[in-house]
Amino acid sequence: MEHEHSAEAIKQRLSRGPSHNYLRDWIYGGIDGSVTTFAVVSGVAGARLSSWIILVMGFANLFADGFSMAASNYLGTKAEHDDLHRLEAVENRHIDMAPDGEREEVRQIFQQKGFVGEDLSRIVQLITADRRRWVRTMLTEEYGLPYEVRSPWIAALSTFSSFLVCGLIPLLPYLFQLTHAFVISVIVTAVVFFAIGSVKSRWSTASWLRSGSATLFIGAVAAGLAYAAGVILKTFAE
């Protein structure tokens, strides 16, 4: 069992309110950081350019693209907040202007859920007796909005931090000037891809092996394309 079901345990758990999951932001940033940074490494290595160029372009991508993704995630999540407030104002205005129509909407919503007769009338009465509950019900049932919207700051920080951590891995062999840096970079990046996919399986029904392999395959395709582009550009340059 994932949690206890005693009356006290349920009370404590529900009193904390719904929790937000920022897993998708972390995985999104981690995969993109690994893919784009290793794509830089692969492309420059394929073009047979110096390790210094790999480091310059790699770190430039690491911070610029990481910040861009974090900012985009922040603005996207902030837009969800703005839309929630907009629709909340709409519903409040409709309740003031057409309360009977809004009650009918509540009635039909729960009628479609299978409630009829006195049960349906009682539900409508209970929901519309509290304005905040009334508005929240309409936002969730009519517009499909979540009860609470995730924090744009935490979403952005999750993306940026995972982008930096995972995106730094392909650059480490060059940063420490290791022999056969490209081969080592390939190996450690493959491990990162597989690890991200394996961790992701904890929140899905797929096995850790399948999830890790799928993520590794996606990263390998992106790296292969970048390496091929570097080789082609090197050929034309000659």
C-alpha positions in Angstrom: 0.0 0.0 0.0 1.3 3.4 -1.0 -0.1 5.1 2.2 -2.1 4.3 5.3 -5.9 4.3 5.4 -6.6 4.8 9.0 -8.9 7.7 9.8 -6.0 9.8 11.4 -3.6 9.1 8.5 -6.2 10.1 6.0 -7.0 13.3 7.9 -3.3 14.3 8.1 -2.8 13.5 4.4 -5.8 15.5 3.2 -5.1 18.4 5.5 -1.8 19.0 3.5 -3.9 19.6 0.4 -3.0 18.4 -3.1 0.7 18.1 -3.9 2.3 19.2 -7.1 4.5 17.0 -9.2 7.4 18.7 -11.0 8.8 15.4 -12.4 7.9 16.3 -16.0 9.8 19.6 -15.7 12.9 17.8 -14.3 12.8 15.1 -17.0 12.1 17.6 -19.7 15.1 19.7 -18.7 17.4 16.7 -18.1 16.7 15.0 -21.4 16.9 18.2 -23.4 20.1 19.2 -21.6 21.8 15.9 -22.4 20.6 15.8 -25.9 21.4 19.4 -27.0 24.8 19.5 -25.2 25.8 16.1 -26.6 24.6 17.2 -30.0 27.1 20.0 -29.8 29.8 17.6 -28.8 28.9 15.2 -31.6 28.6 17.9 -34.3 31.9 19.5 -33.4 33.6 16.1 -33.1 32.2 15.0 -36.4 33.6 18.2 -38.0 37.0 17.3 -36.4 37.3 20.6 -34.6 39.3 21.3 -31.4 38.3 20.4 -27.9 38.3 24.1 -27.0 35.6 24.8 -29.5 33.5 21.9 -28.0 33.9 23.5 -24.5 33.0 27.0 -25.7 30.0 25.9 -27.7 28.9 23.4 -25.1 28.9 25.8 -22.2 27.3 28.5 -24.3 24.5 26.1 -25.1 24.4 24.8 -21.5 23.5 28.2 -20.0 21.8 29.9 -22.9 19.5 27.0 -23.9 19.0 26.1 -20.2 17.9 29.6 -19.3 15.7 29.7 -22.5 13.9 26.5 -21.5 13.5 27.6 -17.9 12.1 31.0 -19.0 9.7 29.3 -21.5 8.5 26.9 -18.8 8.0 29.8 -16.4 6.0 31.8 -18.9 4.0 28.8 -20.0 3.1 27.8 -16.4 2.4 31.5 -15.6 0.0 31.6 -18.5 -1.9 28.7 -16.8 -2.2 30.9 -13.7 -3.4 33.8 -15.8 -6.0 31.7 -17.6 -7.2 30.3 -14.2 -7.7 33.8 -12.9 -9.4 34.9 -16.1 -11.9 32.1 -16.0 -12.5 32.5 -12.3 -13.5 36.1 -13.0 -15.8 35.0 -15.8 -17.5 32.5 -13.6 -18.0 35.0 -10.8 -19.5 37.4 -13.3 -21.8 34.8 -14.6 -23.0 33.8 -11.1 -23.8 37.5 -10.5 -25.6 38.0 -13.8 -27.2 34.6 -14.4 -27.3 32.5 -11.2 -30.1 30.3 -12.4 -28.3 29.5 -15.5 -25.1 28.6 -13.6 -27.1 26.4 -11.3 -28.5 24.6 -14.3 -25.0 24.0 -15.6 -24.1 22.4 -12.2 -27.2 20.3 -12.4 -26.5 19.0 -15.9 -22.8 18.4 -15.1 -23.7 16.0 -12.2 -26.7 14.6 -14.1 -24.1 13.4 -16.7 -22.3 11.7 -13.9 -25.3 9.6 -13.1 -27.0 11.6 -10.3 -30.8 11.9 -10.4 -33.7 13.0 -8.3 -33.2 14.2 -4.8 -29.5 13.2 -4.8 -29.0 15.5 -7.8 -31.0 18.4 -6.2 -29.0 18.0 -3.0 -25.7 18.1 -4.8 -26.6 21.3 -6.7 -27.8 22.9 -3.4 -24.6 22.0 -1.6 -22.3 23.2 -4.3 -24.1 26.5 -5.0 -24.5 27.3 -1.3 -20.8 28.3 -1.1 -19.6 30.7 -3.8 -16.0 29.6 -3.8 -16.9 25.9 -4.0 -19.4 26.8 -6.8 -16.7 28.6 -8.8 -14.1 25.9 -8.2 -16.5 23.3 -9.4 -17.2 25.1 -12.6 -13.5 25.6 -13.3 -12.8 22.0 -12.8 -15.9 20.4 -14.4 -16.6 22.9 -17.2 -13.1 24.0 -18.2 -11.1 20.9 -17.0 -8.7 23.0 -15.0 -6.7 21.5 -12.1 -7.8 22.4 -8.6 -4.4 24.1 -8.0 -1.9 25.3 -10.7 1.8 24.5 -10.2 4.3 27.2 -9.2 5.9 28.7 -12.3 9.1 29.4 -10.3 9.5 25.8 -9.1 8.7 24.5 -12.6 11.4 26.8 -14.1 14.0 26.0 -11.5 13.4 22.2 -11.9 13.9 22.5 -15.7 17.0 24.7 -15.4 18.7 22.7 -12.6 18.2 19.4 -14.4 19.3 20.9 -17.7 22.6 22.1 -16.1 23.3 18.9 -14.2 22.5 16.5 -17.1 23.8 18.8 -19.8 27.2 19.1 -18.1 27.9 15.4 -18.2 28.9 15.2 -21.9 31.4 18.1 -21.4 33.2 16.6 -18.4 35.7 14.5 -20.4 36.7 17.6 -22.4 36.8 19.8 -19.3 39.2 17.4 -17.6 41.1 16.8 -20.9 40.8 13.1 -20.8 42.2 10.8 -23.4 39.6 9.5 -25.9 37.3 12.3 -24.6 34.6 11.7 -27.3 34.3 8.0 -26.6 34.0 8.7 -22.9 31.5 11.4 -23.5 29.4 8.9 -25.6 29.4 6.4 -22.8 28.6 8.7 -19.9 25.9 10.4 -21.9 24.3 7.1 -22.7 24.4 6.3 -19.0 22.6 9.6 -18.3 19.9 8.9 -20.9 19.3 5.4 -19.6 19.3 6.6 -16.0 16.7 9.4 -16.7 14.4 6.9 -18.4 14.9 4.3 -15.6 14.0 6.9 -12.9 11.0 8.0 -15.0 9.6 4.4 -14.9 8.9 4.9 -11.2 5.9 7.1 -12.1 4.7 4.9 -15.0 3.6 1.4 -15.7 6.6 0.7 -18.0 9.5 -1.3 -16.6 12.8 0.5 -15.8 14.5 -1.4 -18.6 12.0 -0.5 -21.2 11.7 3.1 -20.1 15.5 3.5 -19.9 16.0 1.9 -23.3 13.4 4.1 -25.0 15.1 7.3 -23.6 18.5 6.0 -24.6 17.2 5.4 -28.2 15.9 8.9 -28.5 19.2 10.4 -27.3 21.2 8.1 -29.6 19.1 9.2 -32.7 19.6 12.9 -31.8 23.4 12.4 -31.3 23.7 10.5 -34.5 22.0 13.2 -36.5 24.3 15.8 -35.0 27.4 13.8 -35.7 26.3 13.2 -39.3 25.7 16.9 -39.7 29.2 17.7 -38.5 30.7 15.1 -40.9 28.8 16.5 -43.8 29.7 20.1 -43.1 33.3 19.1 -42.7 33.2 17.4 -46.1 31.7 20.5 -47.8 34.2 22.8 -46.0 37.1 20.8 -47.5 
